[in-house]
Amino acid sequence: MPLDFKEAIEQRRSIYGISDESTITAEEIMEIVDHSTKHVPSAFNCQSQRVAVLFGEKHLEFWSIVMETLRKKILADEFRSTENRISSFAAGCGTLLFYDDTSVTKSLMERFSPYRDRIPDWAEQGNGMLQFAIWTQLSAAGLGASLQHYNPIIDNDVKTAFLIPSDWRLIAQMPFGVPTEDPIEKVFEPIERRVIVIE
């Protein structure tokens, strides 16, 4: 039985141990990405969210770029834990790269100058909604995923390797695959501290 929306939200968790298998086809993954990118809201309906979908060798190449970039910045005797973490992401079946098209965002800043300073924040919020929408659907389909942030140190190499448009700004990376481990137990703050009712 399909999950309802609240159940899908509850089931979505950060899963770091993933395999190169998938519970759904590449076409079904693309349908999730395409539909979400089309329908997730954005400030002034500017639609500045962008996604690069990496499968197979391109997925592996991406994590190789991350690995080699970090290897140059971390002492050799301290690198093992980083190497293990990057390898766990590379073990997945694909990676989503989330971008903001800054040509769209900058145009919006010019057109709506009273809100100029807030528009980059709104672009981040729109991107976060897209990440959540896709992540939740992948989880509901039986895939594990996590959200990573190795930008900006990898940005130039990734743009060169995958011919990413120069105006796209990398925001986050989401490796995914069939889970090979359970999520870490989650502790919740009392909801009364986080939600107030004002009447």
Contacts in CASP RR format, 6 or more apart in sequence:
PFRMAT RR
TARGET T0000
AUTHOR 0000-0000-0000
METHOD contacts of the structure
MODEL  1
MPLDFKEAIEQRRSIYGISDESTITAEEIMEIVDHSTKHVPSAFNCQSQR
VAVLFGEKHLEFWSIVMETLRKKILADEFRSTENRISSFAAGCGTLLFYD
DTSVTKSLMERFSPYRDRIPDWAEQGNGMLQFAIWTQLSAAGLGASLQHY
NPIIDNDVKTAFLIPSDWRLIAQMPFGVPTEDPIEKVFEPIERRVIVIE
2 140 0 8 1.000
3 11 0 8 1.000
3 140 0 8 1.000
8 136 0 8 1.000
8 137 0 8 1.000
8 139 0 8 1.000
8 140 0 8 1.000
9 136 0 8 1.000
11 139 0 8 1.000
11 140 0 8 1.000
12 132 0 8 1.000
12 135 0 8 1.000
12 136 0 8 1.000
12 139 0 8 1.000
12 140 0 8 1.000
13 139 0 8 1.000
13 183 0 8 1.000
13 186 0 8 1.000
14 145 0 8 1.000
14 146 0 8 1.000
14 147 0 8 1.000
14 183 0 8 1.000
14 184 0 8 1.000
15 144 0 8 1.000
15 145 0 8 1.000
15 146 0 8 1.000
15 179 0 8 1.000
15 181 0 8 1.000
15 183 0 8 1.000
16 85 0 8 1.000
16 88 0 8 1.000
16 89 0 8 1.000
16 146 0 8 1.000
16 181 0 8 1.000
17 88 0 8 1.000
17 91 0 8 1.000
17 144 0 8 1.000
17 179 0 8 1.000
17 180 0 8 1.000
17 181 0 8 1.000
18 88 0 8 1.000
18 89 0 8 1.000
18 91 0 8 1.000
18 92 0 8 1.000
18 93 0 8 1.000
18 143 0 8 1.000
18 144 0 8 1.000
18 145 0 8 1.000
18 175 0 8 1.000
18 176 0 8 1.000
18 177 0 8 1.000
18 178 0 8 1.000
18 179 0 8 1.000
18 180 0 8 1.000
19 91 0 8 1.000
19 92 0 8 1.000
19 93 0 8 1.000
19 177 0 8 1.000
19 178 0 8 1.000
19 179 0 8 1.000
19 180 0 8 1.000
20 91 0 8 1.000
20 92 0 8 1.000
20 93 0 8 1.000
20 177 0 8 1.000
21 93 0 8 1.000
21 177 0 8 1.000
21 178 0 8 1.000
22 29 0 8 1.000
22 93 0 8 1.000
22 143 0 8 1.000
22 177 0 8 1.000
22 178 0 8 1.000
23 141 0 8 1.000
23 142 0 8 1.000
23 143 0 8 1.000
23 178 0 8 1.000
24 141 0 8 1.000
24 142 0 8 1.000
24 143 0 8 1.000
26 55 0 8 1.000
28 141 0 8 1.000
29 53 0 8 1.000
29 138 0 8 1.000
30 53 0 8 1.000
32 134 0 8 1.000
32 137 0 8 1.000
32 138 0 8 1.000
32 141 0 8 1.000
33 51 0 8 1.000
33 53 0 8 1.000
33 96 0 8 1.000
33 134 0 8 1.000
36 130 0 8 1.000
36 133 0 8 1.000
36 134 0 8 1.000
36 137 0 8 1.000
37 49 0 8 1.000
37 50 0 8 1.000
37 51 0 8 1.000
37 130 0 8 1.000
40 49 0 8 1.000
40 126 0 8 1.000
40 129 0 8 1.000
40 130 0 8 1.000
40 133 0 8 1.000
41 126 0 8 1.000
41 129 0 8 1.000
42 48 0 8 1.000
42 49 0 8 1.000
42 122 0 8 1.000
42 123 0 8 1.000
42 126 0 8 1.000
43 108 0 8 1.000
43 119 0 8 1.000
43 122 0 8 1.000
43 123 0 8 1.000
43 125 0 8 1.000
43 126 0 8 1.000
44 108 0 8 1.000
44 112 0 8 1.000
46 104 0 8 1.000
46 105 0 8 1.000
46 107 0 8 1.000
46 108 0 8 1.000
46 123 0 8 1.000
47 104 0 8 1.000
48 100 0 8 1.000
48 101 0 8 1.000
48 102 0 8 1.000
48 104 0 8 1.000
48 105 0 8 1.000
48 108 0 8 1.000
48 123 0 8 1.000
49 98 0 8 1.000
49 99 0 8 1.000
49 100 0 8 1.000
49 101 0 8 1.000
49 126 0 8 1.000
49 127 0 8 1.000
49 130 0 8 1.000
50 98 0 8 1.000
50 99 0 8 1.000
50 100 0 8 1.000
50 101 0 8 1.000
50 168 0 8 1.000
51 96 0 8 1.000
51 97 0 8 1.000
51 98 0 8 1.000
51 99 0 8 1.000
51 130 0 8 1.000
51 134 0 8 1.000
52 96 0 8 1.000
52 97 0 8 1.000
52 99 0 8 1.000
52 162 0 8 1.000
52 164 0 8 1.000
53 94 0 8 1.000
53 96 0 8 1.000
53 97 0 8 1.000
54 61 0 8 1.000
54 62 0 8 1.000
54 94 0 8 1.000
54 95 0 8 1.000
54 96 0 8 1.000
54 97 0 8 1.000
54 162 0 8 1.000
55 93 0 8 1.000
55 94 0 8 1.000
56 93 0 8 1.000
56 94 0 8 1.000
58 162 0 8 1.000
59 90 0 8 1.000
59 92 0 8 1.000
59 93 0 8 1.000
59 94 0 8 1.000
59 95 0 8 1.000
59 175 0 8 1.000
60 90 0 8 1.000
61 161 0 8 1.000
62 95 0 8 1.000
62 97 0 8 1.000
62 158 0 8 1.000
62 161 0 8 1.000
62 162 0 8 1.000
62 173 0 8 1.000
63 86 0 8 1.000
63 87 0 8 1.000
63 89 0 8 1.000
63 90 0 8 1.000
63 95 0 8 1.000
63 175 0 8 1.000
64 90 0 8 1.000
65 154 0 8 1.000
65 157 0 8 1.000
65 158 0 8 1.000
65 161 0 8 1.000
66 86 0 8 1.000
66 89 0 8 1.000
66 150 0 8 1.000
66 154 0 8 1.000
67 83 0 8 1.000
67 86 0 8 1.000
67 87 0 8 1.000
67 90 0 8 1.000
69 150 0 8 1.000
69 153 0 8 1.000
69 154 0 8 1.000
69 157 0 8 1.000
70 79 0 8 1.000
70 82 0 8 1.000
70 86 0 8 1.000
70 150 0 8 1.000
70 153 0 8 1.000
71 79 0 8 1.000
71 83 0 8 1.000
73 153 0 8 1.000
74 82 0 8 1.000
89 95 0 8 1.000
89 146 0 8 1.000
89 148 0 8 1.000
89 175 0 8 1.000
90 175 0 8 1.000
91 180 0 8 1.000
92 175 0 8 1.000
92 176 0 8 1.000
92 177 0 8 1.000
93 176 0 8 1.000
93 177 0 8 1.000
93 178 0 8 1.000
94 175 0 8 1.000
94 176 0 8 1.000
94 177 0 8 1.000
95 173 0 8 1.000
95 174 0 8 1.000
95 175 0 8 1.000
95 176 0 8 1.000
96 134 0 8 1.000
96 173 0 8 1.000
96 174 0 8 1.000
96 176 0 8 1.000
97 158 0 8 1.000
97 164 0 8 1.000
97 170 0 8 1.000
97 172 0 8 1.000
97 173 0 8 1.000
97 174 0 8 1.000
98 127 0 8 1.000
98 128 0 8 1.000
98 130 0 8 1.000
98 131 0 8 1.000
98 170 0 8 1.000
98 171 0 8 1.000
98 172 0 8 1.000
98 173 0 8 1.000
98 174 0 8 1.000
99 127 0 8 1.000
99 164 0 8 1.000
99 168 0 8 1.000
99 169 0 8 1.000
99 170 0 8 1.000
99 171 0 8 1.000
100 123 0 8 1.000
100 124 0 8 1.000
100 127 0 8 1.000
100 168 0 8 1.000
100 169 0 8 1.000
100 171 0 8 1.000
101 165 0 8 1.000
101 167 0 8 1.000
101 168 0 8 1.000
101 169 0 8 1.000
102 167 0 8 1.000
102 168 0 8 1.000
102 169 0 8 1.000
103 167 0 8 1.000
105 119 0 8 1.000
105 120 0 8 1.000
105 123 0 8 1.000
108 119 0 8 1.000
109 115 0 8 1.000
109 116 0 8 1.000
109 119 0 8 1.000
109 120 0 8 1.000
112 119 0 8 1.000
124 171 0 8 1.000
127 171 0 8 1.000
127 172 0 8 1.000
128 171 0 8 1.000
128 172 0 8 1.000
131 147 0 8 1.000
131 172 0 8 1.000
131 174 0 8 1.000
134 174 0 8 1.000
135 145 0 8 1.000
135 147 0 8 1.000
135 174 0 8 1.000
138 144 0 8 1.000
138 145 0 8 1.000
138 176 0 8 1.000
139 145 0 8 1.000
142 178 0 8 1.000
142 179 0 8 1.000
143 176 0 8 1.000
143 177 0 8 1.000
143 178 0 8 1.000
143 179 0 8 1.000
144 176 0 8 1.000
144 177 0 8 1.000
144 178 0 8 1.000
144 179 0 8 1.000
145 174 0 8 1.000
145 175 0 8 1.000
145 176 0 8 1.000
145 177 0 8 1.000
146 174 0 8 1.000
146 175 0 8 1.000
147 172 0 8 1.000
147 173 0 8 1.000
147 174 0 8 1.000
148 172 0 8 1.000
148 173 0 8 1.000
148 174 0 8 1.000
148 175 0 8 1.000
149 171 0 8 1.000
149 172 0 8 1.000
149 173 0 8 1.000
150 173 0 8 1.000
151 170 0 8 1.000
151 171 0 8 1.000
151 172 0 8 1.000
151 173 0 8 1.000
152 170 0 8 1.000
154 170 0 8 1.000
155 169 0 8 1.000
155 170 0 8 1.000
158 164 0 8 1.000
158 170 0 8 1.000
159 166 0 8 1.000
159 168 0 8 1.000
164 170 0 8 1.000
END
